[in-house]
């Protein structure tokens, strides 16, 4: 497995990671046994960059990883996130208050059954707390040896710059894929300028770019993607047609659509995709993308086939999108 350095942290990670959100019920129902087997297979393949959050199933995802990593913690670079909170009425919010940073970190450490977190992200930016205060509190965790490197998620350019000026930011985790390319305008160039690695979540468009779904009816009844505008009936057919070039390149390369979508991302430079998987076969397929090479002409064909704005429908429902703040 090819590796790269995470920002300026000196931490060496695989060039493709493993997103673990789907190991708890969000999309199709996973099993703990399959998820842990997937985690173990990732380590065997050299996929060492493992990503979770305290928001995934209210901490249960972290607890699952703790079981899967028992006796193997030293083989992975473990990233988790905090600050994406749920209010008593069920609504979501963000909290980056300094006292909460310390509290959240202790809770993550306890659930993960580890003495330190390799990468600690602010999952959502708190509009009511200066980012300098949040990152300052995170920096104290680094000084105390509880965290090795800091990250942000779904942050805008000004926030990134202010945070990085407070303490070096190793990674920005934000959605990025062939059909979600908004970051190319200013966020990705800012990361390159500052030496921050861009960690791309949703690199397969939540499965759409894997070309496994022919219609919204292929999704389980309680699959969260049914609420995503791009998966809605009136948008699905339009978006499905965008896959033609991706599927053609995949056929020419003897690869899957998912592998080519991931390879395109890695070809952008300074980007680590973290596709989710809770099955070994999907993990193996994704990891194999690291061995595929695309020519400049193939990269350009793919880029031209899905420019920013080509996908019909927003990447999140409007309420969630407004809360991202970028």
SEZA-239403 format. One record per atom (N, C-alpha, C, O): x, y, z. Coordinates in steps of 0.1 Angstrom, whole numbers, padded with zeros to 4 digits, always signed. Layout:
SEZA-239403
XYZ
...
***
This chain:
SEZA-239403
+0008-0012+0000
+0000+0000+0000
+0009+0012+0000
+0018+0014+0008
+0006+0022-0009
+0013+0034-0010
+0009+0042+0003
-0002+0042+0008
+0019+0050+0007
+0017+0059+0019
+0020+0073+0016
+0026+0076+0006
+0015+0082+0025
+0018+0096+0024
+0018+0102+0038
+0015+0095+0047
+0023+0114+0039
+0024+0121+0052
+0012+0130+0054
+0008+0137+0045
+0006+0129+0066
-0006+0137+0068
-0002+0151+0072
+0003+0154+0083
-0004+0160+0063
-0001+0174+0065
+0014+0176+0068
+0022+0169+0062
+0017+0184+0078
+0031+0185+0083
+0033+0179+0096
+0042+0182+0104
+0024+0169+0099
+0025+0162+0112
+0036+0152+0113
+0040+0148+0124
+0040+0147+0102
+0050+0136+0102
+0043+0122+0104
+0050+0112+0104
+0030+0122+0105
+0023+0109+0106
+0021+0103+0092
+0016+0109+0083
+0026+0091+0091
+0025+0084+0078
+0012+0076+0078
+0009+0068+0086
+0004+0078+0067
-0008+0071+0065
-0009+0065+0051
-0002+0069+0042
-0018+0055+0050
-0021+0049+0037
-0027+0059+0028
-0034+0068+0032
-0025+0058+0015
-0030+0068+0005
-0045+0067+0003
-0051+0075-0003
-0051+0057+0009
-0065+0055+0009
-0069+0050+0023
-0062+0042+0029
-0080+0056+0029
-0083+0052+0042
-0096+0044+0043
-0101+0040+0033
-0101+0042+0055
-0114+0035+0057
-0123+0043+0066
-0120+0046+0077
-0134+0048+0060
-0144+0054+0068
-0153+0044+0074
-0158+0035+0068
-0156+0046+0087
-0163+0036+0095
-0177+0040+0098
-0184+0032+0105
-0182+0051+0093
-0196+0055+0097
-0206+0044+0094
-0215+0042+0102
-0205+0038+0082
-0214+0028+0078
-0214+0015+0086
-0222+0006+0083
-0204+0014+0095
-0204+0002+0103
-0214+0002+0114
-0216-0008+0122
-0222+0013+0115
-0233+0014+0124
-0245+0017+0115
-0243+0023+0104
-0257+0014+0118
-0269+0015+0109
-0272+0030+0105
-0277+0038+0112
-0267+0033+0093
-0270+0046+0086
-0275+0043+0072
-0285+0049+0068
-0268+0034+0065
-0273+0031+0052
-0279+0017+0052
-0289+0015+0059
-0272+0007+0046
-0277-0007+0047
-0273-0013+0060
-0262-0009+0066
-0281-0022+0066
-0278-0027+0080
-0265-0035+0080
-0263-0045+0072
-0255-0031+0088
-0243-0038+0089
-0243-0049+0101
-0253-0048+0109
-0234-0058+0101
-0232-0066+0113
-0219-0063+0119
-0209-0060+0112
-0218-0064+0132
-0206-0062+0139
-0195-0071+0135
-0183-0068+0133
-0199-0084+0132
-0189-0094+0128
-0183-0090+0115
-0171-0091+0113
-0191-0086+0105
-0186-0082+0092
-0177-0070+0093
-0167-0069+0087
-0182-0060+0101
-0175-0048+0103
-0161-0050+0109
-0151-0044+0104
-0160-0058+0119
-0147-0061+0125
-0138-0069+0116
-0126-0066+0115
-0144-0078+0108
-0136-0085+0098
-0130-0076+0087
-0119-0077+0083
-0138-0066+0084
-0134-0056+0074
-0123-0047+0080
-0113-0044+0073
-0124-0044+0092
-0113-0036+0099
-0100-0044+0099
-0089-0038+0096
-0101-0057+0102
-0089-0065+0103
-0083-0067+0089
-0071-0067+0087
-0092-0068+0079
-0086-0070+0065
-0080-0057+0060
-0070-0058+0053
-0085-0046+0064
-0079-0033+0061
-0064-0033+0066
-0055-0029+0059
-0062-0037+0078
-0049-0037+0084
-0040-0046+0076
-0028-0043+0074
-0045-0058+0072
-0037-0067+0064
-0033-0062+0051
-0022-0064+0046
-0041-0053+0045
-0038-0047+0032
-0030-0035+0033
-0026-0029+0023
-0027-0030+0045
-0020-0018+0047
-0028-0005+0048
-0022+0006+0048
-0041-0007+0048
-0050+0005+0049
-0050+0008+0064
-0058+0002+0072
-0042+0018+0068
-0040+0020+0083
-0047+0033+0088
-0048+0035+0100
-0053+0041+0079
-0060+0053+0082
-0074+0051+0085
-0082+0050+0075
-0078+0050+0098
-0092+0046+0102
-0099+0058+0107
-0094+0065+0116
-0111+0060+0102
-0119+0073+0106
-0132+0070+0112
-0140+0061+0107
-0135+0076+0123
-0148+0075+0130
-0152+0088+0136
-0146+0099+0133
-0162+0089+0144
-0167+0101+0151
-0175+0097+0163
-0181+0086+0163
-0175+0106+0173
-0184+0104+0184
-0199+0105+0181
-0207+0101+0188
-0201+0111+0169
-0215+0113+0164
-0221+0101+0158
-0233+0100+0156
-0213+0092+0154
-0218+0080+0147
-0224+0070+0157
-0218+0064+0165
-0238+0070+0156
-0246+0061+0165
-0243+0065+0179
-0242+0056+0188
-0241+0078+0182
-0239+0083+0196
-0227+0076+0203
-0229+0072+0214
-0216+0074+0196
-0205+0068+0202
-0203+0053+0200
-0193+0047+0203
-0214+0046+0196
-0213+0032+0194
-0203+0028+0184
-0197+0017+0184
-0201+0036+0174
-0191+0033+0163
-0177+0033+0169
-0169+0024+0166
-0174+0042+0178
-0161+0042+0185
-0160+0029+0193
-0149+0023+0194
-0170+0025+0200
-0170+0013+0209
-0167+0001+0200
-0160-0008+0204
-0173+0001+0188
-0171-0011+0179
-0157-0011+0175
-0151-0022+0174
-0151+0000+0171
-0137+0000+0167
-0128-0004+0179
-0118-0011+0176
-0131+0000+0191
-0123-0005+0202
-0122-0020+0203
-0112-0025+0206
-0134-0026+0200
-0134-0041+0200
-0125-0047+0189
-0118-0056+0191
-0127-0040+0177
-0120-0045+0166
-0105-0043+0166
-0097-0050+0160
-0101-0032+0174
-0086-0029+0174
-0079-0034+0187
-0068-0031+0189
-0087-0042+0195
-0081-0048+0207
-0068-0055+0203
-0069-0065+0195
-0057-0051+0209
-0044-0058+0206
-0038-0054+0193
-0027-0059+0190
-0044-0045+0186
-0039-0041+0173
-0038-0026+0171
-0036-0021+0160
-0040-0018+0182
-0041-0004+0181
-0028+0002+0175
-0029+0013+0168
-0017-0004+0177
-0004+0002+0171
-0003+0001+0156
+0006+0006+0150
-0013-0006+0150
-0012-0009+0136
-0020+0002+0128
-0019+0001+0115
-0027+0011+0134
-0035+0020+0127
-0032+0035+0131
-0027+0037+0142
-0036+0044+0123
-0037+0058+0126
-0051+0061+0128
-0059+0061+0118
-0055+0063+0140
-0069+0064+0144
-0074+0078+0145
-0068+0086+0152
-0084+0082+0137
-0090+0095+0137
-0104+0095+0142
-0112+0086+0138
-0107+0104+0150
-0121+0106+0154
-0125+0121+0155
-0116+0129+0154
-0138+0124+0156
-0142+0137+0155
-0152+0140+0167
-0158+0131+0173
-0153+0153+0170
-0162+0158+0181
-0169+0171+0176
-0165+0177+0167
-0179+0175+0184
-0185+0188+0182
-0198+0187+0173
-0205+0198+0173
-0202+0176+0168
-0214+0175+0161
-0224+0168+0170
-0225+0156+0172
-0232+0177+0177
-0239+0172+0189
-0254+0171+0185
-0259+0177+0176
-0261+0163+0193
-0276+0162+0192
-0282+0168+0204
-0279+0164+0216
-0292+0177+0202
-0299+0184+0213
-0310+0174+0218
-0314+0165+0211
-0315+0177+0230
-0326+0169+0236
-0338+0167+0227
-0345+0156+0227
-0341+0177+0218
-0352+0176+0209
-0349+0168+0196
-0358+0166+0188
-0337+0162+0195
-0333+0154+0184
-0326+0162+0173
-0320+0156+0164
-0326+0175+0174
-0320+0184+0163
-0304+0183+0165
-0299+0181+0176
-0297+0186+0155
-0283+0186+0155
-0278+0201+0157
-0284+0210+0153
-0266+0202+0163
-0260+0214+0165
-0245+0212+0166
-0240+0201+0163
-0237+0223+0169
-0223+0222+0169
-0218+0228+0182
-0223+0239+0187
-0208+0222+0189
-0202+0228+0201
-0187+0227+0200
-0181+0216+0199
-0181+0239+0201
-0166+0239+0201
-0161+0247+0213
-0149+0252+0213
-0169+0248+0224
-0165+0255+0236
-0153+0248+0242
-0152+0235+0242
-0143+0255+0246
-0130+0249+0252
-0133+0238+0262
-0126+0228+0262
-0142+0241+0271
-0144+0231+0282
-0151+0218+0276
-0148+0207+0281
-0158+0220+0265
-0164+0208+0259
-0154+0200+0251
-0155+0188+0250
-0144+0207+0245
-0133+0200+0238
-0127+0190+0247
-0125+0178+0243
-0123+0194+0259
-0116+0184+0268
-0126+0173+0272
-0121+0162+0273
-0138+0177+0275
-0148+0166+0279
-0150+0156+0268
-0151+0144+0270
-0152+0161+0255
-0154+0152+0244
-0142+0143+0242
-0144+0131+0239
-0130+0149+0243
-0118+0141+0241
-0117+0129+0251
-0114+0118+0247
-0120+0132+0264
-0119+0122+0274
-0130+0111+0271
-0127+0099+0273
-0141+0114+0266
-0152+0105+0263
-0148+0096+0251
-0150+0084+0251
-0141+0102+0241
-0137+0095+0229
-0126+0085+0233
-0126+0073+0229
-0116+0089+0241
-0106+0081+0246
-0111+0069+0253
-0106+0057+0252
-0121+0071+0262
-0127+0060+0269
-0134+0050+0260
-0132+0038+0262
-0142+0055+0251
-0149+0046+0242
-0140+0038+0233
-0142+0026+0230
-0129+0045+0228
-0120+0038+0219
-0110+0030+0227
-0102+0022+0221
-0110+0031+0240
-0101+0023+0248
-0086+0025+0244
-0079+0015+0242
-0082+0037+0243
-0069+0041+0239
-0063+0052+0247
-0071+0060+0253
-0050+0053+0248
-0044+0064+0255
-0043+0077+0247
-0040+0088+0253
-0044+0076+0234
-0042+0088+0226
-0050+0086+0213
-0053+0075+0208
-0053+0097+0207
-0060+0098+0194
-0050+0104+0184
-0044+0114+0187
-0049+0097+0173
-0039+0102+0163
-0043+0115+0156
-0035+0124+0155
-0055+0116+0152
-0061+0128+0146
-0074+0131+0152
-0083+0123+0151
-0075+0143+0158
-0087+0147+0164
-0093+0159+0157
-0087+0170+0156
-0105+0157+0151
-0111+0167+0142
-0123+0174+0150
-0129+0169+0158
-0124+0187+0146
-0137+0194+0149
-0147+0189+0138
-0145+0193+0127
-0157+0182+0142
-0166+0176+0132
-0175+0187+0125
-0176+0187+0113
-0180+0196+0133
-0187+0208+0128
-0183+0220+0135
-0181+0220+0147
-0182+0231+0128
-0177+0244+0133
-0188+0251+0141
-0199+0253+0136
-0185+0254+0153
-0194+0261+0162
-0195+0276+0158
-0184+0283+0160
-0206+0281+0153
-0206+0295+0149
-0206+0305+0161
-0203+0317+0159
-0208+0300+0173
-0209+0308+0185
-0196+0308+0193
-0195+0315+0203
-0186+0301+0189
-0173+0300+0196
-0162+0303+0186
-0161+0296+0176
-0153+0313+0189
-0142+0316+0180
-0134+0303+0177
-0131+0296+0187
-0130+0301+0165
-0123+0289+0162
-0109+0288+0169
-0104+0278+0172
-0104+0300+0172
-0091+0301+0180
-0093+0295+0193
-0083+0289+0199
-0105+0296+0200
-0107+0291+0213
-0108+0276+0212
-0103+0268+0220
-0115+0271+0202
-0117+0256+0200
-0103+0250+0197
-0100+0240+0204
-0096+0255+0188
-0083+0249+0184
-0073+0251+0195
-0064+0242+0197
-0074+0262+0203
-0065+0264+0214
-0067+0253+0224
-0057+0247+0230
-0079+0249+0227
-0082+0238+0236
-0077+0225+0231
-0072+0216+0238
-0079+0223+0217
-0074+0211+0211
-0058+0210+0212
-0053+0199+0214
-0052+0222+0211
-0037+0222+0211
-0032+0217+0225
-0022+0211+0226
-0040+0220+0235
-0036+0216+0249
-0037+0201+0250
-0029+0195+0258
-0046+0195+0242
-0046+0180+0242
-0033+0174+0236
-0028+0164+0240
-0028+0181+0226
-0016+0177+0219
-0004+0178+0230
+0004+0169+0231
-0004+0190+0237
+0007+0192+0247
+0006+0181+0258
+0016+0178+0263
-0006+0177+0261
-0008+0167+0271
-0005+0152+0266
-0006+0143+0274
-0003+0151+0253
+0000+0137+0248
-0013+0129+0245
-0012+0117+0243
-0024+0135+0246
-0037+0128+0243
-0041+0128+0229
-0049+0119+0224
-0035+0137+0221
-0038+0138+0207
-0025+0141+0199
-0016+0148+0205
-0023+0135+0187
-0011+0137+0180
-0012+0148+0170
-0002+0156+0168
-0023+0149+0163
-0025+0159+0153
-0039+0164+0152
-0049+0157+0157
-0041+0176+0147
-0055+0183+0147
-0061+0183+0133
-0053+0184+0123
-0074+0183+0132
-0081+0184+0120
-0094+0192+0121
-0099+0194+0132
-0099+0196+0110
-0111+0203+0109
-0120+0195+0099
-0115+0188+0090
-0133+0197+0100
-0142+0191+0090
-0153+0201+0086
-0158+0208+0094
-0155+0201+0073
-0165+0211+0067
-0163+0225+0072
-0172+0232+0077
-0150+0230+0070
-0147+0243+0074
-0144+0252+0061
-0139+0247+0052
-0147+0265+0062
-0145+0274+0051
-0131+0279+0052
-0123+0277+0061
-0127+0287+0041
-0113+0291+0040
-0109+0300+0052
-0098+0298+0057
-0117+0310+0056
-0113+0319+0067
-0111+0311+0080
-0101+0313+0087
-0120+0301+0082
-0119+0293+0094
-0106+0285+0094
-0099+0283+0104
-0103+0279+0082
-0091+0271+0080
-0078+0279+0084
-0070+0275+0091
-0078+0291+0078
-0066+0300+0080
-0065+0304+0095
-0054+0303+0100
-0076+0307+0101
-0075+0312+0115
-0071+0300+0124
-0063+0301+0134
-0077+0288+0121
-0073+0276+0129
-0059+0273+0128
-0052+0270+0138
-0054+0273+0115
-0040+0269+0113
-0030+0279+0119
-0019+0275+0123
-0034+0292+0120
-0026+0301+0126
-0025+0299+0141
-0015+0304+0148
-0035+0293+0147
-0035+0290+0161
-0027+0278+0165
-0019+0278+0175
-0028+0267+0157
-0020+0255+0158
-0020+0248+0145
-0031+0248+0138
-0009+0242+0140
-0009+0236+0127
-0020+0225+0126
-0022+0217+0134
-0028+0227+0115
-0038+0217+0111
-0033+0207+0102
-0027+0211+0091
-0034+0195+0105
-0028+0184+0096
-0038+0180+0085
-0033+0177+0074
-0051+0180+0088
-0060+0175+0078
-0073+0183+0078
-0078+0187+0089
-0079+0185+0067
-0093+0190+0065
-0101+0179+0059
-0098+0174+0049
-0111+0175+0067
-0120+0164+0062
-0133+0170+0057
-0141+0176+0065
-0136+0170+0044
-0148+0175+0038
-0151+0167+0026
-0143+0160+0020
-0164+0167+0022
-0168+0159+0011
-0161+0163-0002
-0159+0175-0004
-0158+0153-0010
-0151+0156-0023
-0152+0143-0031
-0149+0132-0027
-0157+0145-0043
-0158+0134-0053
-0161+0139-0067
-0161+0151-0068
-0161+0131-0076
-0164+0135-0090
-0177+0144-0091
-0178+0153-0099
-0187+0141-0083
-0199+0148-0084
-0201+0159-0073
-0212+0165-0072
-0191+0161-0064
-0191+0171-0054
-0177+0178-0054
-0168+0174-0047
-0176+0188-0063
-0163+0194-0065
-0162+0209-0061
-0153+0216-0066
-0171+0213-0052
-0171+0226-0048
-0158+0231-0041
-0154+0243-0042
-0151+0221-0035
-0138+0225-0028
-0127+0229-0037
-0118+0236-0033
-0128+0226-0050
-0118+0230-0060
-0116+0245-0061
-0106+0250-0066
-0127+0252-0059
-0127+0267-0061
-0117+0274-0052
-0108+0282-0056
-0118+0272-0038
-0109+0279-0029
-0104+0270-0017
-0094+0273-0012
-0112+0260-0013
-0108+0253-0001
-0096+0244-0004
-0087+0244+0004
-0097+0236-0015
-0085+0228-0018
-0073+0235-0021
-0062+0232-0016
-0073+0247-0029
-0061+0255-0030
-0056+0260-0017
-0043+0261-0015
-0064+0264-0008
-0060+0268+0005
-0052+0257+0013
-0042+0260+0019
-0058+0245+0012
-0051+0234+0019
-0038+0232+0013
-0028+0229+0020
-0036+0232+0000
-0023+0230-0006
-0013+0241-0002
-0002+0238+0000
-0018+0254-0002
-0010+0265+0002
-0004+0263+0016
+0007+0266+0019
-0013+0258+0025
-0009+0257+0039
-0003+0244+0043
+0002+0242+0054
-0002+0235+0033
+0003+0221+0036
-0006+0213+0044
-0001+0204+0052
-0019+0214+0042
-0029+0206+0049
-0034+0195+0040
-0038+0198+0028
-0034+0183+0044
-0040+0172+0036
-0055+0173+0036
-0061+0175+0046
-0060+0171+0024
-0075+0171+0022
-0079+0156+0023
-0076+0148+0015
-0087+0153+0033
-0093+0140+0035
-0107+0140+0030
-0116+0147+0035
-0109+0133+0019
-0122+0133+0012
-0132+0123+0017
-0130+0111+0015
-0142+0127+0024
-0153+0118+0028
-0163+0118+0017
-0164+0127+0009
-0172+0108+0016
-0181+0106+0005
-0175+0106-0008
-0180+0111-0018
-0163+0099-0010
-0156+0099-0022
-0163+0091-0033
-0160+0093-0045
-0173+0083-0030
-0181+0076-0040
-0195+0081-0040
-0204+0074-0045
-0197+0093-0036
-0210+0099-0036
-0220+0090-0028
-0232+0088-0032
-0216+0085-0017
-0224+0076-0008
-0229+0064-0016
-0240+0060-0015
-0220+0059-0025
-0222+0047-0032
-0227+0049-0046
-0227+0040-0054
-0232+0061-0049
-0237+0064-0063
-0227+0062-0074
-0230+0056-0084
-0215+0066-0071
-0204+0066-0081
-0199+0051-0083
-0191+0049-0092
-0203+0042-0074
-0200+0028-0076
-0209+0022-0087
-0206+0010-0091
-0219+0029-0091
-0228+0024-0102
-0235+0011-0098
-0238+0003-0106
-0238+0010-0085
-0245-0002-0080
-0260-0001-0079
-0267-0011-0078
-0265+0011-0080
-0279+0014-0079
-0285+0018-0092
-0280+0027-0098
-0295+0011-0096
-0302+0015-0109
-0314+0024-0107
-0318+0031-0116
-0319+0025-0094
-0330+0034-0091
-0330+0035-0076
-0324+0027-0069
-0338+0045-0071
-0339+0047-0057
-0345+0035-0050
-0343+0033-0038
-0352+0027-0057
-0359+0015-0051
-0349+0004-0047
-0352-0005-0040
-0336+0006-0052
-0326-0004-0048
-0321-0001-0033
-0314-0009-0028
-0325+0010-0027
-0321+0014-0014
-0331+0007-0004
-0343+0007-0006
-0325+0003+0008
-0334-0002+0019
-0344+0009+0023
-0341+0021+0022
-0355+0004+0029
-0365+0014+0033
-0360+0025+0043
-0365+0036+0042
-0351+0021+0052
-0347+0031+0062
-0333+0036+0059
-0326+0042+0067
-0328+0034+0046
-0315+0039+0042
-0316+0055+0042
-0324+0061+0036
-0306+0061+0049
-0305+0075+0050
-0304+0082+0036
-0308+0094+0035
-0299+0075+0026
-0298+0081+0013
-0311+0084+0006
-0311+0092-0003
-0322+0078+0011
-0335+0082+0006
-0338+0096+0009
-0347+0102+0002
-0332+0102+0019
-0335+0116+0022
-0325+0126+0014
-0327+0138+0015
-0315+0120+0007
-0306+0128+0000
-0311+0133-0013
-0316+0125-0021
-0311+0146-0016
-0317+0151-0028
-0312+0145-0041
-0320+0143-0050
-0300+0141-0041
-0294+0135-0054
-0299+0121-0056
-0298+0116-0068
-0305+0115-0046
-0310+0102-0047
-0325+0102-0050
-0332+0092-0052
-0331+0114-0049
-0346+0115-0051
-0349+0111-0066
-0341+0113-0075
-0362+0106-0067
-0366+0101-0080
-0364+0111-0092
-0360+0107-0103
-0367+0124-0089
-0366+0133-0100
-0352+0137-0104
-0350+0142-0115
-0342+0134-0095
-0328+0137-0098
-0320+0125-0102
-0310+0126-0109
-0325+0113-0098
-0317+0101-0099
-0314+0098-0114
-0302+0095-0117
-0324+0098-0123
-0321+0095-0137
-0311+0104-0143
-0302+0100-0151
-0312+0117-0140
-0303+0127-0145
-0289+0124-0141
-0279+0124-0148
-0287+0121-0128
-0274+0118-0122
-0268+0105-0127
-0256+0104-0128
-0277+0095-0129
-0272+0082-0134
-0266+0083-0147
-0256+0076-0150
-0271+0092-0156
-0266+0094-0169
-0252+0100-0169
-0244+0098-0178
-0248+0107-0158
-0235+0113-0156
-0224+0102-0155
-0212+0105-0156
-0228+0090-0152
-0219+0079-0149
-0213+0073-0162
-0204+0065-0161
-0218+0077-0173
-0214+0070-0186
-0199+0070-0188
-0193+0060-0191
-0193+0082-0187
-0178+0082-0189
-0171+0075-0178
-0161+0068-0182
-0175+0076-0166
-0169+0068-0155
-0169+0053-0158
-0159+0046-0156
-0181+0048-0162
-0182+0034-0165
-0174+0030-0177
-0168+0019-0178
-0173+0039-0187
-0165+0036-0199
-0150+0035-0196
-0143+0026-0200
-0145+0045-0188
-0131+0044-0184
-0128+0031-0175
-0118+0025-0177
-0137+0028-0167
-0136+0016-0158
-0135+0004-0167
-0126-0005-0164
-0143+0003-0177
-0143-0009-0186
-0130-0009-0194
-0124-0020-0195
-0125+0002-0198
-0112+0003-0205
-0100-0002-0197
-0091-0008-0201
-0101+0002-0184
-0090-0001-0175
-0092-0015-0168
-0083-0019-0161
-0103-0022-0171
-0105-0035-0164
-0107-0033-0149
-0103-0041-0141
-0113-0022-0145
-0115-0019-0131
-0130-0016-0129
-0138-0016-0138
-0134-0014-0116
-0148-0010-0113
-0149+0005-0114
-0140+0012-0113
-0162+0009-0115
-0165+0024-0114
-0160+0030-0101
-0155+0041-0101
-0162+0023-0090
-0158+0027-0077
-0142+0030-0077
-0138+0040-0072
-0135+0020-0082
-0120+0021-0082
-0116+0033-0090
-0107+0040-0086
-0122+0036-0102
-0118+0047-0110
-0122+0060-0103
-0114+0070-0104
-0133+0061-0097
-0137+0073-0090
-0127+0076-0079
-0124+0088-0077
-0122+0066-0072
-0112+0068-0061
-0099+0072-0067
-0092+0080-0062
-0095+0065-0078
-0082+0068-0084
-0082+0083-0089
-0071+0089-0089
-0093+0087-0095
-0094+0101-0099
-0091+0111-0088
-0084+0121-0090
-0097+0108-0076
-0094+0116-0065
-0080+0117-0061
-0074+0127-0058
-0074+0105-0060
-0060+0104-0056
-0051+0111-0066
-0040+0116-0063
-0055+0112-0079
-0047+0119-0089
-0048+0134-0088
-0040+0141-0094
-0056+0139-0079
-0057+0154-0077
-0046+0159-0069
-0043+0171-0070
-0039+0151-0062
-0027+0155-0054
-0031+0161-0040
-0040+0170-0039
-0025+0156-0030
-0028+0160-0016
-0041+0156-0011
-0046+0162-0001
-0047+0146-0017
-0061+0142-0013
-0060+0127-0009
-0055+0119-0016
-0066+0124+0003
-0068+0110+0007
-0083+0107+0008
-0089+0112+0016
-0088+0098-0001
-0102+0094+0001
-0103+0084+0012
-0095+0076+0014
-0115+0085+0019
-0117+0075+0029
-0131+0069+0027
-0141+0071+0034
-0132+0060+0016
-0145+0054+0013
-0149+0045+0025
-0141+0039+0032
-0162+0045+0027
-0167+0036+0038
-0169+0022+0033
-0171+0020+0021
-0168+0013+0042
-0170-0001+0039
-0173-0009+0052
-0167-0006+0063
-0183-0018+0052
-0185-0027+0063
-0185-0041+0059
-0189-0050+0066
-0181-0043+0046
-0179-0057+0040
-0165-0058+0035
-0160-0049+0029
-0159-0070+0036
-0146-0072+0032
-0144-0070+0017
-0134-0065+0012
-0154-0075+0009
-0153-0074-0005
-0152-0060-0010
-0145-0056-0019
-0160-0051-0004
-0160-0037-0008
-0147-0030-0003
-0141-0022-0011
-0142-0034+0008
-0129-0029+0013
-0118-0033+0003
-0110-0024+0000
-0118-0045-0001
-0107-0050-0010
-0108-0043-0023
-0097-0039-0029
-0120-0041-0028
-0122-0034-0041
-0116-0020-0040
-0109-0015-0049
-0120-0013-0029
-0115+0001-0027
-0100+0002-0026
-0094+0010-0032
-0095-0007-0018
-0080-0007-0015
-0072-0009-0028
-0061-0003-0030
-0078-0017-0037
-0071-0020-0049
-0070-0008-0059
-0061-0008-0068
-0078+0002-0056
-0077+0014-0064
-0063+0021-0063
-0059+0028-0072
-0057+0019-0052
-0043+0025-0050
-0033+0020-0060
-0023+0027-0062
-0036+0009-0066
-0026+0004-0076
-0029+0007-0090
-0022+0004-0099
-0040+0015-0093
-0044+0019-0106
-0038+0032-0110
-0038+0041-0101
-0033+0033-0122
-0028+0046-0127
-0037+0051-0138
-0041+0044-0147
-0040+0064-0137
-0048+0071-0148
-0038+0080-0155
-0030+0087-0149
-0040+0081-0168
-0032+0090-0176
-0038+0104-0175
-0049+0105-0170
-0031+0114-0179
-0036+0128-0178
-0048+0129-0186
-0058+0136-0183
-0049+0122-0198
-0060+0123-0207
-0072+0117-0200
-0084+0122-0201
-0070+0105-0193
-0081+0099-0186
-0087+0107-0175
-0099+0108-0173
-0078+0113-0167
-0082+0122-0156
-0090+0134-0162
-0101+0137-0156
-0086+0140-0173
-0093+0151-0179
-0107+0146-0184
-0116+0154-0183
-0108+0134-0190
-0121+0129-0195
-0130+0128-0183
-0142+0132-0184
-0126+0123-0172
-0134+0121-0161
-0138+0135-0155
-0150+0137-0152
-0129+0144-0154
-0132+0157-0149
-0142+0164-0158
-0151+0171-0152
-0140+0163-0171
-0149+0170-0180
-0163+0164-0180
-0173+0171-0183
-0164+0151-0176
-0177+0145-0176
-0186+0149-0164
-0199+0148-0165
-0180+0154-0153
-0188+0158-0142
-0183+0171-0136
-0177+0171-0125
-0184+0182-0143
-0179+0195-0137
-0188+0199-0125
-0199+0193-0123
-0183+0207-0117
-0191+0212-0105
-0204+0217-0110
-0205+0225-0119
-0215+0213-0104
-0228+0217-0108
-0235+0208-0117
-0247+0209-0120
-0228+0198-0122
-0234+0188-0131
-0245+0179-0124
-0255+0176-0130
-0242+0176-0112
-0251+0167-0105
-0264+0175-0101
-0263+0187-0097
-0275+0169-0102
-0288+0175-0099
-0292+0172-0085
-0292+0161-0081
-0294+0183-0077
-0298+0181-0063
-0286+0185-0054
-0275+0183-0058
-0289+0190-0043
-0278+0193-0033
-0272+0181-0027
-0279+0170-0027
-0260+0182-0021
-0254+0170-0015
-0260+0166-0002
-0258+0155+0002
-0266+0175+0005
-0274+0172+0017
-0288+0179+0016
-0289+0188+0008
-0297+0174+0024
-0310+0182+0025
-0307+0196+0030
-0297+0198+0036
-0315+0206+0026
-0313+0220+0028
-0309+0223+0043
-0300+0231+0045
-0317+0217+0052
-0314+0220+0066
-0300+0216+0071
-0293+0224+0077
-0296+0205+0066
-0282+0200+0070
-0272+0209+0062
-0261+0212+0068
-0274+0212+0050
-0265+0220+0042
-0263+0233+0048
-0251+0238+0048
-0274+0240+0053
-0272+0253+0059
-0264+0253+0071
-0257+0262+0075
-0265+0241+0078
-0257+0240+0091
-0242+0239+0089
-0235+0240+0099
-0238+0235+0077
-0224+0233+0075
-0216+0246+0075
-0204+0246+0079
-0222+0257+0071
-0216+0270+0072
-0204+0273+0062
-0196+0281+0065
-0204+0265+0051
-0194+0268+0041
-0200+0270+0027
-0194+0273+0017
***
